[in-house]
Amino acid sequence: MTASDVSLAECADVWSILDQVRLRPSMWVRGRQLRELETIFLGYGVALEVHGINESFHLNPGGPFSEWLHARFDWGMSCGWAQAITENAGTEDPLVLFFRLVDEYRAHAHASQQTETGGRAGMLERPGAGPKDQDHDAL
């Protein structure tokens, strides 16, 4: 079974949902606006709380992903990670940059769990340096 064969009901956590978004961003993210994606994840976090589901959730406003972005780039997070990424994307498509950063964050978080020293995964170049790519759908 490939990621494209997975129904939403079969998604185990936020990361598997994010994999579905990556496959079909135009279906999930209206106008390719990160604020739309952040709103989806805000609702996801609320649903976890309301239903008492114990899941490590990193993409809530002010959560671990936001904290990592602030520490990594010294970006203000008062308006959320979507706004921070969009403002700092430069010529790069903010949605493409989001996926690059979330991949780096996940690698960093995984590496930190594997070592007691909190070692960092490989670092990317400063965001906003890449070409803007708004025409492709899969990220």
Contacts in CASP RR format, 6 or more apart in sequence:
PFRMAT RR
TARGET T0000
AUTHOR 0000-0000-0000
METHOD contacts of the structure
MODEL  1
MTASDVSLAECADVWSILDQVRLRPSMWVRGRQLRELETIFLGYGVALEV
HGINESFHLNPGGPFSEWLHARFDWGMSCGWAQAITENAGTEDPLVLFFR
LVDEYRAHAHASQQTETGGRAGMLERPGAGPKDQDHDAL
3 19 0 8 1.000
3 20 0 8 1.000
3 23 0 8 1.000
4 23 0 8 1.000
6 16 0 8 1.000
6 19 0 8 1.000
6 20 0 8 1.000
8 17 0 8 1.000
8 20 0 8 1.000
10 16 0 8 1.000
11 17 0 8 1.000
11 20 0 8 1.000
13 55 0 8 1.000
14 41 0 8 1.000
14 44 0 8 1.000
14 55 0 8 1.000
14 57 0 8 1.000
14 58 0 8 1.000
14 59 0 8 1.000
15 106 0 8 1.000
17 44 0 8 1.000
18 102 0 8 1.000
20 28 0 8 1.000
21 28 0 8 1.000
21 29 0 8 1.000
21 37 0 8 1.000
22 99 0 8 1.000
22 138 0 8 1.000
22 139 0 8 1.000
23 138 0 8 1.000
24 137 0 8 1.000
24 138 0 8 1.000
25 32 0 8 1.000
25 95 0 8 1.000
25 137 0 8 1.000
25 138 0 8 1.000
25 139 0 8 1.000
26 32 0 8 1.000
26 137 0 8 1.000
28 36 0 8 1.000
28 37 0 8 1.000
28 40 0 8 1.000
29 36 0 8 1.000
29 37 0 8 1.000
29 95 0 8 1.000
30 36 0 8 1.000
32 93 0 8 1.000
32 94 0 8 1.000
32 95 0 8 1.000
32 134 0 8 1.000
33 82 0 8 1.000
33 86 0 8 1.000
34 81 0 8 1.000
34 82 0 8 1.000
34 83 0 8 1.000
34 85 0 8 1.000
34 86 0 8 1.000
34 94 0 8 1.000
34 95 0 8 1.000
34 98 0 8 1.000
35 82 0 8 1.000
35 83 0 8 1.000
35 86 0 8 1.000
37 82 0 8 1.000
37 95 0 8 1.000
37 98 0 8 1.000
38 59 0 8 1.000
38 61 0 8 1.000
38 80 0 8 1.000
38 81 0 8 1.000
38 82 0 8 1.000
41 59 0 8 1.000
41 60 0 8 1.000
42 60 0 8 1.000
42 61 0 8 1.000
44 57 0 8 1.000
44 59 0 8 1.000
45 57 0 8 1.000
45 60 0 8 1.000
47 53 0 8 1.000
48 55 0 8 1.000
48 57 0 8 1.000
58 64 0 8 1.000
58 65 0 8 1.000
58 105 0 8 1.000
58 109 0 8 1.000
59 65 0 8 1.000
59 81 0 8 1.000
59 102 0 8 1.000
60 66 0 8 1.000
61 77 0 8 1.000
61 80 0 8 1.000
61 81 0 8 1.000
62 77 0 8 1.000
62 80 0 8 1.000
62 81 0 8 1.000
64 109 0 8 1.000
65 81 0 8 1.000
65 102 0 8 1.000
65 105 0 8 1.000
66 77 0 8 1.000
66 80 0 8 1.000
66 81 0 8 1.000
66 84 0 8 1.000
67 77 0 8 1.000
68 105 0 8 1.000
68 108 0 8 1.000
68 109 0 8 1.000
69 75 0 8 1.000
69 77 0 8 1.000
69 81 0 8 1.000
69 84 0 8 1.000
69 85 0 8 1.000
69 101 0 8 1.000
69 105 0 8 1.000
70 76 0 8 1.000
70 77 0 8 1.000
73 88 0 8 1.000
73 126 0 8 1.000
73 127 0 8 1.000
75 84 0 8 1.000
75 87 0 8 1.000
75 88 0 8 1.000
76 84 0 8 1.000
77 84 0 8 1.000
82 94 0 8 1.000
82 98 0 8 1.000
85 94 0 8 1.000
85 97 0 8 1.000
85 98 0 8 1.000
85 101 0 8 1.000
85 127 0 8 1.000
86 94 0 8 1.000
88 127 0 8 1.000
88 128 0 8 1.000
89 97 0 8 1.000
89 127 0 8 1.000
89 128 0 8 1.000
90 127 0 8 1.000
90 128 0 8 1.000
91 128 0 8 1.000
91 129 0 8 1.000
91 130 0 8 1.000
91 131 0 8 1.000
91 132 0 8 1.000
92 127 0 8 1.000
92 128 0 8 1.000
92 129 0 8 1.000
92 130 0 8 1.000
92 131 0 8 1.000
92 132 0 8 1.000
92 133 0 8 1.000
93 132 0 8 1.000
93 133 0 8 1.000
93 134 0 8 1.000
95 139 0 8 1.000
96 133 0 8 1.000
96 139 0 8 1.000
97 127 0 8 1.000
97 128 0 8 1.000
99 139 0 8 1.000
100 124 0 8 1.000
100 127 0 8 1.000
101 124 0 8 1.000
101 127 0 8 1.000
104 121 0 8 1.000
104 122 0 8 1.000
104 123 0 8 1.000
104 124 0 8 1.000
107 121 0 8 1.000
107 122 0 8 1.000
108 119 0 8 1.000
108 120 0 8 1.000
108 121 0 8 1.000
108 122 0 8 1.000
110 121 0 8 1.000
111 118 0 8 1.000
111 119 0 8 1.000
111 120 0 8 1.000
111 121 0 8 1.000
112 118 0 8 1.000
112 119 0 8 1.000
112 120 0 8 1.000
END
